[in-house]
Amino acid sequence: MPLVSVVMPVFNSAATLGAAVRSVLTQTHADLELLITDDRSTDSSMELLREFAKQDERVLPESAPEQGGAGRARNLAIQRARGDYIAFLDSDDMWLPEKTEKQLAFAAEGDAPLTFTSYYKMDADYAGESTDWVPNGRVIRARGHVDYRAMLVRDYVGALTAMYDRNVLGTRLMPEMRKRQDYALWLSIMRDGADARGLAEPLAVYRAQQAGSLSSNKMSLVQYNWALYREHEHLSVPRSTRALAGAVWQSLRNSRI
């Protein structure tokens, strides 16, 4: 059975961290390691992680040497990974119990080194566990096949569902960017010729604002996406403009779900 390395960055996440960690530990595919980097939290996140590590040897927390943001925290975890696959989950989201098992089978059947799935959205104050989750109508649907050209127009890959095959792609780190590091990683993988394939079944749950809200974080994607297109992907101004329009449209559309 392949070993899956689950990468989780943490910063002041004590309120939601427990449910996120348990959603990994209750996976039906049990051959995994949970690599957590605490980005110098000031709450009880690290204490909670140490308790999990005492109870389950698959939980491997580590403190970042200095605060560097989610992208750097993820990279520190990736560098410790031993798995055949690298998967991602943030400390306020959850996986449904069969996520890893079904996604591994999907990746093997389709010979796909980069895969992702559909996922549900939950309200920010949801206090349940992944094993308690009742499917709702708030679903971000995964596109079946995404290549580099399509990915430039829209980020189709939900980071909480992404998984890549290290045996095929090697160890891929996220670019050192303040935000949108995950999008930049998927683009770099696809630019090198590996398309992504999406599994239609929702297998994760994303903690979001209420349907219809438009947070300042969504508005900030304009400047960060523009920097990504121009400085990381080296797109022309016209191509960057088209890509940015697609990204804004996607964010507005998803905010209504």
N, C-alpha and C positions, 0 to 999 in steps of 0.2 A: 504494500500500500504506500502511495506517495506521502511524504511528509510535507505538510503545509505550514509555512511560516506566516503567522498573522502579525501584521505591523500595526501598532496602535500608539499614536502620540497622545500625551495627557498634559493638560494644564488646568489646574483648579477645577477638576471635574468630579469631585467627591459625590455630588448629588446624583449623577447619572452613571458613574463609572461601574458600580456593582452590576447593574443590569447588562451593560455592554460586555463586561468580562464573562459573566455567566452565560451569555448568549453564545460565546465561543466555546466555553468548556462543556456545554450541553450538546455540541454538534454530534450528529450520528456518525460522522467520520472523526474518530477520536485521535488519529495520528497527526497531531499538530503541536506547534509551540506558539505561545503568545508572547511576542517580543514587544515590551512596552517601554517607551522612553518618557519619563516625567520631565517636563520642560521647566524645572525649578518652581513647582507649585508652592503656593503659600497656604493652601488649605490642607486637609487630611488625606489628599489623594495618595501620597506615597505610603503612608501608614496602612491604608486600605490595601494597597497593592502588596505590601509585605505580608499581610495576613493571607491574601489569596495564594501567594507563593509558598507559604507554609503548608497550605492545604492541598495544593496541586503543583507538582514539579514542572508542569508544562507552562506555568506562569513565570516569566522571566523579566522582572522589572529592573530598570536601571535609571539612575538620575543623569540628566544631561550635565556636562561639565560647566556649561553656562547657558543662559536662556537664548534660544536661537530661532524660535518659531516652529510651527508644525512641520514644515518641510525638512528642516535640519533634524528634528526629532525622529521623523520617519526614516531618514537616511541612516542615522545612528542605529536604529533597529534593523534595517535591511543589512547593514554591514555585519551584524551578529547572526544573521539567518543561516540555518543549516538545511532548510527545506528544499524540496524539488520545485515548489510553487511559492510565490509571494502573493499574499492577499492583504487587503487593507480594511480597517474598521476604525472609525473615530470613537472617542470615549463617550459620546452621547447618543450613538446609534446602536442598532442591534441586528444580529443575524437570526433568521429563523432556523430551527434545528436541523433541517436537511440541506441547508445552503451549500456547505462544502462538499457533501457527498454528491449532490446533483450537479454541481458545477464541474467537479472533476470528471464525472461521466460525460458531461456535455463537451468538455474540452478534449477528452480522448476520442470521442466519436467523430468530432468535427476536425480533428487535427489542428486545433486552434491554440496558439501560444498565448494569446491575450483574449480573455473572455470577461463578460459582465452580465448582469441580470436586470430584470425589472425590479422595482422596489416600491414599498408602500411609504406614505408619509404619515407621521403621527404628530399630534400637537405637542408643543414644548413641555407641557405639564403632565404628559403621560407618565404614570408611576408604576406600570406593570412590568412583567418580564416577557421575554421573547416566547416562552412557553405558554403565556396567557394570551398572546396576540390573537385578536379576532379580525380577520380580513375586512378592510373597508373599501370604499370606492376611490380612495385617493392613491392612485397608482401612476408612477412614472414608467412608461412602457419602454422596454429595451428594443432598439432597432436590431434586426437580425444580422446585418453585416454592415460594417463601417470601415471605409478606407481613409487614407490621409486627406484626400480632397474633401470628402464629406465631413471629416472631423474638424477641418479648418472653419467650416461654416457653423457648426454646432458641436458642443462637447456632449456627446451621446453617452459617455461612460460615467456612471455614478461611482465615485471613488469607494464608497462602502461596499460595492459589489465587485470591484475589479480584482482580477487574479492573473498573474503571468507566470509562464513556465521558464524557470531559470535554466533548465537543461537545453532549451532552444534559444532563448534570448540572452542568456548570461545574467549577471547581477546588474540590474538597471537602477540607478539612483535618480532621485528627483533633482532637477536643476535648482541651484541656489537662488531662489526668488522669494520675495516676501509673501506673495499669494499666487494662486493658480499653478502651484508646482505640480499638482496631480495632472492637470490638463496638459502641461508641458511634457510630462513623462509619457502620457499616451501618444501625444503627437510625435515625440522622438522615436518611439517604438514603431509607429506606423510609417514614419518617414523612411525608416530603414527597411520597409517592405513587408512588415507583418500586419495584416488587417486584423480588426477585432470582430468577434462574433458575440451576439447577444442572445441570452436565454430568456424566453418570453415570460416564464413563471416568476412572480415576485418572490424573492427569497431573503430580503432584508427590509429593515424599517428605519427610515430617516427622520430624525427629530427636527421639526420645522415650525415655523410660525403658522398661525391660523390661515386657512385658505383665503386667498384674495389679498394677503398682506404683501407689501413691497418694502423690505427693510433697507437700511442704509448699506448693508453688505451687498445687496443685489445691485444697488446703484454704483457701488465702488468697482464692480467688475469692468466698467467702461475703461477706466485708466489702466487697470491691471491687464485686461485682455489686450488693450492697444499696445502696451509694452511687450506683451508676449508675442504678438504678431510681428511687430517691428524689430525688436531686439533679439528675440530667441529664434523665431522662424524666418526672419529677414524678408518679410513680405513687402511688396510695394505698397504705397499709400492707397491706391484703388483696391487692391486685394485685401488689405487690412480693413478698409472701410466696409467692404462687403461682409467680411468675416465678423466684424463687430456688430453689424446690423443683425446677423443671424444669432449671435450670442445674446443680444438684448432681447430679441423676440423670444428666444427659448426661455430666458429667465422670467419674462412677463407671463408666458404661457404656463410654466411650471408653478409660478407663484399663485395661480388661480386654482390649482389642484389641492 
